[in-house]
Amino acid sequence: MGKGDYLRPKWLFGSFLQSSPFMMNSLISNHLLAALITPMMSLPAFADFEKGIAAYQANNLSLAYKEFRASADEGHADSQFNVALMFEKGIGVEKDEKQAVVWYEKSALKGNAPAQFNLGVLYENGRGTAVNFPKANEWYRKAAVQGDALAIGNLGMLYLRGDGVKANPVAGVALLLMSVTLDPSPENNAKKNISGSRGLTPAIVGEAQTLSSEMSSAKNLLAPLDTYLKKGEAKAAEDKKPE
């Protein structure tokens, strides 16, 4: 199963726009999420952000970039996300995935879950940066604890493939099941990725279902996962000890 079978970047331009996901390699660019406006944001930054939305609606993409960039320079996380996205896709500015990584990280460090997810996508695929599975894992986890269904699913794929983590089919399937629970829409490929995974025995699926249930009821959905993984590591270490 290739990376492109699941990874999907996200779009964020304004609160009045409808949300819809798109596959990473499809070149369809219409994932528009609600804007998150924080009380600490400066009025000039907010004004530039709104001007960027208006310019984008008017299809004046170069002006949209200019306005979003002005707001991003003021530290507005959603504008930083939009600047990153425009660099990633070459919208209103020359395509530059290295700059996309820079701006996604600025937004991600402020806790923007879509930016954290997209940054994980770029690190996993080596776009704008070298392939770095541990970094992808780190950013998917940050987005996952905020309930980002796609980040949870992509994290599951890392465990199924053993990319940057020790392969663990139970953990992988549990995360994919959690992703399906949070986002059962047809655009979410988590269910398809489970059915397309080889070597899943009834025992693995049953254990994964139990773990997924524990994750669903936990305040921090990754806490049961980490506990499960630590128990597995402890058991493996114990089994290696000479009798």
C-alpha positions as CSV (number, residue, x, y, z in Angstrom):
1,M,0.0,0.0,0.0
2,G,1.6,3.3,-1.1
3,K,1.7,6.4,0.9
4,G,-0.6,8.2,-1.5
5,D,-3.3,5.7,-0.7
6,Y,-4.2,7.6,2.4
7,L,-2.5,10.9,2.7
8,R,-4.5,14.0,2.1
9,P,-3.5,17.7,2.7
10,K,-6.0,20.2,4.0
11,W,-7.1,23.6,2.9
12,L,-8.0,26.6,5.1
13,F,-9.2,29.9,3.6
14,G,-12.3,31.1,5.5
15,S,-15.0,30.3,7.9
16,F,-17.8,30.8,5.4
17,L,-16.5,28.1,3.0
18,Q,-17.7,24.5,3.1
19,S,-15.3,21.7,4.0
20,S,-14.4,18.9,1.6
21,P,-11.3,16.8,1.5
22,F,-9.2,15.8,-1.5
23,M,-6.7,13.1,-2.2
24,M,-3.1,14.1,-2.0
25,N,-2.2,13.2,-5.5
26,S,-5.4,14.2,-7.2
27,L,-4.5,17.9,-7.8
28,I,-8.1,18.8,-6.8
29,S,-7.7,21.7,-4.4
30,N,-10.8,22.3,-2.4
31,H,-10.3,21.3,1.2
32,L,-11.6,24.4,2.9
33,L,-11.8,24.4,6.7
34,A,-13.3,26.9,9.2
35,A,-11.0,29.7,10.3
36,L,-10.1,29.7,13.9
37,I,-9.8,33.3,15.1
38,T,-8.1,33.7,18.5
39,P,-8.8,36.7,20.9
40,M,-5.1,37.4,21.0
41,M,-4.8,38.1,17.2
42,S,-4.0,41.7,16.4
43,L,-6.7,43.7,14.5
44,P,-4.3,44.5,11.5
45,A,-3.6,40.7,11.2
46,F,-7.3,40.0,11.2
47,A,-8.0,42.7,8.7
48,D,-5.3,41.4,6.3
49,F,-6.7,37.8,6.8
50,E,-10.2,39.0,5.8
51,K,-8.7,40.9,2.8
52,G,-7.0,37.7,1.8
53,I,-10.3,35.8,1.9
54,A,-12.0,38.5,-0.2
55,A,-9.1,38.5,-2.8
56,Y,-9.3,34.7,-3.0
57,Q,-13.0,34.8,-3.6
58,A,-12.5,37.4,-6.3
59,N,-9.9,35.0,-7.8
60,N,-7.2,37.6,-7.4
61,L,-4.7,35.0,-6.1
62,S,-1.6,37.2,-6.1
63,L,-3.4,39.7,-3.9
64,A,-4.7,36.9,-1.7
65,Y,-1.1,35.8,-1.2
66,K,0.0,39.3,-0.4
67,E,-2.8,39.8,2.2
68,F,-2.4,36.4,3.8
69,R,1.4,36.9,3.9
70,A,1.0,40.3,5.7
71,S,-1.3,38.6,8.3
72,A,1.1,35.6,8.6
73,D,4.0,37.9,9.3
74,E,2.0,39.3,12.2
75,G,1.8,35.7,13.6
76,H,-1.8,34.7,12.6
77,A,-1.7,30.9,12.5
78,D,-4.4,30.4,9.9
79,S,-2.8,32.9,7.5
80,Q,0.5,31.1,8.0
81,F,-1.3,28.0,7.0
82,N,-2.7,29.6,3.9
83,V,0.7,31.0,2.9
84,A,2.1,27.5,3.3
85,L,-0.6,26.0,1.2
86,M,-0.2,28.6,-1.5
87,F,3.5,27.8,-1.6
88,E,2.8,24.1,-1.7
89,K,0.4,24.3,-4.6
90,G,1.8,27.4,-6.4
91,I,-1.4,29.4,-5.9
92,G,-0.8,33.1,-6.4
93,V,2.9,32.5,-5.9
94,E,5.6,30.4,-7.4
95,K,5.5,26.8,-6.1
96,D,8.1,26.3,-3.4
97,E,7.6,23.2,-1.1
98,K,10.5,24.2,1.1
99,Q,8.8,27.4,1.9
100,A,5.6,25.4,2.5
101,V,7.4,23.4,5.2
102,V,8.6,26.6,6.8
103,W,5.2,28.2,7.0
104,Y,3.3,25.0,7.9
105,E,5.7,24.7,10.8
106,K,5.1,28.2,12.0
107,S,1.4,27.5,12.0
108,A,1.8,24.0,13.5
109,L,3.8,25.3,16.4
110,K,0.8,27.5,17.3
111,G,-1.3,24.4,17.6
112,N,-3.0,24.5,14.2
113,A,-4.1,20.9,13.6
114,P,-4.5,21.1,9.8
115,A,-1.0,22.6,9.6
116,Q,0.3,19.8,11.8
117,F,-1.3,17.3,9.6
118,N,0.0,18.8,6.4
119,L,3.5,19.1,7.8
120,G,3.3,15.4,8.6
121,V,2.3,14.7,5.0
122,L,5.3,16.6,3.7
123,Y,7.7,14.9,6.0
124,E,6.4,11.4,5.2
125,N,6.6,12.0,1.5
126,G,9.9,14.0,1.4
127,R,8.3,17.0,-0.2
128,G,10.1,20.2,0.5
129,T,12.3,18.3,2.9
130,A,14.0,14.9,3.3
131,V,11.8,12.0,4.1
132,N,11.6,11.9,7.9
133,F,9.2,9.4,9.4
134,P,9.9,10.3,13.0
135,K,9.0,13.9,12.2
136,A,5.9,12.7,10.4
137,N,4.9,10.6,13.4
138,E,5.5,13.6,15.7
139,W,3.2,16.0,13.8
140,Y,0.5,13.4,13.1
141,R,0.4,12.7,16.9
142,K,0.0,16.4,17.7
143,A,-2.9,16.7,15.2
144,A,-4.3,13.4,16.4
145,V,-4.7,14.5,20.0
146,Q,-6.8,17.3,18.7
147,G,-9.1,14.8,17.1
148,D,-7.9,15.1,13.5
149,A,-9.3,12.0,11.9
150,L,-6.9,12.0,8.9
151,A,-3.9,12.4,11.1
152,I,-5.1,9.5,13.2
153,G,-5.4,7.4,10.1
154,N,-2.0,8.4,8.7
155,L,-0.5,7.5,12.1
156,G,-2.1,4.1,11.8
157,M,-0.5,3.6,8.4
158,L,2.9,4.4,9.9
159,Y,2.3,1.5,12.4
160,L,1.0,-0.8,9.7
161,R,4.1,-0.2,7.5
162,G,6.6,0.2,10.2
163,D,7.7,3.6,8.9
164,G,9.6,5.5,11.7
165,V,8.1,3.2,14.3
166,K,8.1,-0.5,15.0
167,A,5.5,-2.2,12.9
168,N,2.5,-3.0,15.0
169,P,-0.7,-4.2,13.1
170,V,-2.9,-4.0,16.2
171,A,-1.9,-0.3,16.8
172,G,-2.3,0.4,13.1
173,V,-5.7,-1.1,12.8
174,A,-6.9,0.5,16.1
175,L,-5.9,3.9,14.8
176,L,-7.6,3.3,11.5
177,L,-10.8,2.2,13.2
178,M,-10.6,5.3,15.3
179,S,-10.3,7.4,12.2
180,V,-13.3,5.8,10.7
181,T,-15.3,6.5,13.8
182,L,-14.4,10.2,13.8
183,D,-14.8,10.6,10.0
184,P,-17.0,8.0,8.3
185,S,-17.3,10.0,5.1
186,P,-16.5,8.3,1.8
187,E,-13.5,10.6,1.4
188,N,-11.8,9.0,4.4
189,N,-9.9,5.9,3.1
190,A,-9.2,4.4,6.5
191,K,-11.8,1.7,6.1
192,K,-10.5,0.8,2.7
193,N,-6.9,0.7,4.0
194,I,-8.0,-1.8,6.7
195,S,-9.6,-4.1,4.2
196,G,-6.6,-3.7,1.9
197,S,-4.1,-4.7,4.6
198,R,-2.7,-8.2,4.4
199,G,-2.1,-10.6,7.2
200,L,-4.8,-9.3,9.5
201,T,-6.1,-12.2,11.6
202,P,-9.3,-12.3,13.6
203,A,-7.1,-12.1,16.7
204,I,-5.4,-8.9,15.5
205,V,-8.7,-7.3,14.5
206,G,-10.3,-8.2,17.8
207,E,-7.4,-6.8,19.8
208,A,-7.4,-3.7,17.7
209,Q,-11.2,-3.2,18.2
210,T,-10.6,-3.3,22.0
211,L,-7.8,-0.8,21.8
212,S,-9.8,1.5,19.6
213,S,-12.7,1.4,22.0
214,E,-10.3,2.4,24.9
215,M,-9.0,5.2,22.7
216,S,-12.5,6.4,22.0
217,S,-13.4,6.8,25.7
218,A,-10.0,8.3,26.8
219,K,-9.5,12.1,27.3
220,N,-6.3,11.8,25.4
221,L,-7.0,9.2,22.7
222,L,-3.3,8.4,22.3
223,A,-2.8,7.5,26.0
224,P,-4.3,4.0,25.7
225,L,-2.2,3.5,22.5
226,D,1.0,4.5,24.3
227,T,0.2,2.2,27.2
228,Y,-0.4,-0.7,24.9
229,L,2.8,-0.1,23.0
230,K,4.8,0.1,26.3
231,K,3.3,-3.1,27.5
232,G,4.3,-4.8,24.2
233,E,7.9,-3.5,24.5
234,A,8.1,-4.7,28.1
235,K,6.8,-8.1,27.2
236,A,9.3,-8.4,24.2
237,A,12.2,-7.4,26.5
238,E,11.0,-10.0,29.1
239,D,10.8,-12.7,26.4
240,K,14.4,-12.0,25.4
241,K,15.8,-12.7,28.8
242,P,17.6,-16.0,29.1
243,E,15.7,-18.6,31.2
